[in-house]
Amino acid sequence: MKKENVIKEKSFAFALKVIALYKVLVERKEYVLSKQLLRSGTSIGANVEESTAAQSTNDFIHKLSIASKEARETKYWLMLLQQGKLVDYNYSPYLKDINEIINILTSIIKTMQEKDSKLENINYKT
């Protein structure tokens, strides 16, 4: 039985939603922010996917840290679209999803940093 990878699934599903939103925005003649949103919103999952092949704990943390940065950038573009009122649309579900993704990534990164720090202390003492 394959182990569930929540962040991988959520980031992939979010990327699909961002692609659909991008199409709507382009149909409504919004080209600049929509392109930024598409790039950062799909990059999250790509970096999460890369993290599954990390060569070390530090590499894993690094890849997820990039995913976290992309998620925060995505949130920024969504907030600009929402508050700038360039295209009248309900961005709330996207903001809810991206906040959840940011929280999950932050939790994973902190947990891995703590585990890595404990391992360093154990290795240092031996």
C-alpha positions in Angstrom: 0.0 0.0 0.0 1.4 3.4 -1.0 1.9 6.0 1.6 -0.2 9.2 1.2 1.8 12.3 0.4 -0.6 15.2 1.4 1.6 18.1 0.2 2.3 16.4 -3.1 -1.4 15.8 -3.7 -2.5 19.3 -2.6 0.2 21.1 -4.6 -0.7 19.1 -7.7 -4.4 19.7 -7.3 -3.7 23.4 -6.7 -1.6 23.6 -9.9 -4.5 22.3 -11.9 -6.8 24.9 -10.3 -4.3 27.6 -11.1 -4.2 26.5 -14.8 -8.0 26.7 -15.0 -7.9 30.2 -13.3 -5.2 31.3 -15.8 -7.4 30.4 -18.7 -10.3 32.4 -17.2 -8.0 35.4 -16.6 -6.6 35.3 -20.2 -10.2 35.1 -21.6 -10.9 38.3 -19.6 -7.8 40.0 -21.1 -5.6 39.8 -18.0 -2.2 38.7 -19.3 0.6 40.0 -17.0 -0.4 38.9 -13.5 -2.1 35.8 -14.8 1.3 34.6 -16.3 3.1 35.3 -13.0 0.4 33.4 -11.1 0.7 30.5 -13.6 4.4 30.2 -13.2 4.6 30.4 -9.4 1.4 28.4 -8.8 2.6 25.5 -10.8 6.2 25.7 -9.6 5.1 24.8 -6.0 4.2 21.2 -7.0 7.3 20.9 -9.3 9.5 21.7 -6.3 7.6 19.3 -4.0 8.0 16.6 -6.7 11.8 17.3 -6.8 12.0 17.0 -3.1 10.9 13.4 -3.3 14.2 12.6 -5.0 16.3 14.7 -2.6 19.9 13.4 -2.0 20.0 14.5 1.7 17.9 16.1 4.4 19.4 19.4 3.6 18.5 19.0 -0.1 15.0 18.0 0.9 14.6 21.1 3.1 16.0 23.3 0.3 13.6 22.0 -2.3 10.6 22.5 0.1 11.9 25.9 1.0 11.8 26.9 -2.7 8.2 25.5 -2.9 7.3 27.6 0.2 8.7 30.7 -1.5 6.8 30.0 -4.7 3.6 29.5 -2.6 4.1 32.9 -0.9 4.7 34.5 -4.3 1.5 32.9 -5.6 -0.4 34.3 -2.6 0.9 37.7 -3.5 -0.3 37.5 -7.1 -3.7 36.3 -5.9 -4.0 39.1 -3.4 -3.1 41.6 -6.1 -5.7 40.2 -8.4 -8.3 40.3 -5.7 -7.6 43.7 -4.2 -6.5 45.3 -7.5 -9.9 44.3 -9.0 -8.4 43.8 -12.4 -10.7 40.9 -13.1 -13.9 40.5 -11.0 -13.6 36.9 -9.7 -13.9 35.0 -6.5 -10.2 34.4 -5.4 -11.1 33.3 -1.9 -11.0 29.5 -2.5 -7.5 29.9 -4.1 -6.3 32.0 -1.1 -7.7 29.4 1.3 -5.8 26.6 -0.6 -2.6 28.5 -0.8 -2.6 29.4 2.9 -3.1 25.7 3.7 -0.2 24.7 1.4 2.0 27.4 3.0 1.1 26.1 6.5 1.8 22.5 5.5 5.2 23.3 3.9 6.2 25.4 6.9 5.3 22.6 9.2 7.3 20.0 7.2 10.3 22.3 6.9 10.3 23.1 10.7 10.0 19.4 11.6 12.8 18.4 9.3 15.1 21.1 10.5 14.4 20.1 14.1 15.1 16.4 13.3 18.3 17.4 11.4 19.4 19.5 14.3 18.9 16.6 16.7 20.9 14.2 14.4 23.7 16.7 14.2 23.8 16.9 18.0 23.9 13.1 18.3 26.6 12.8 15.7 28.6 15.5 17.3 28.5 13.8 20.7 29.6 10.4 19.3 
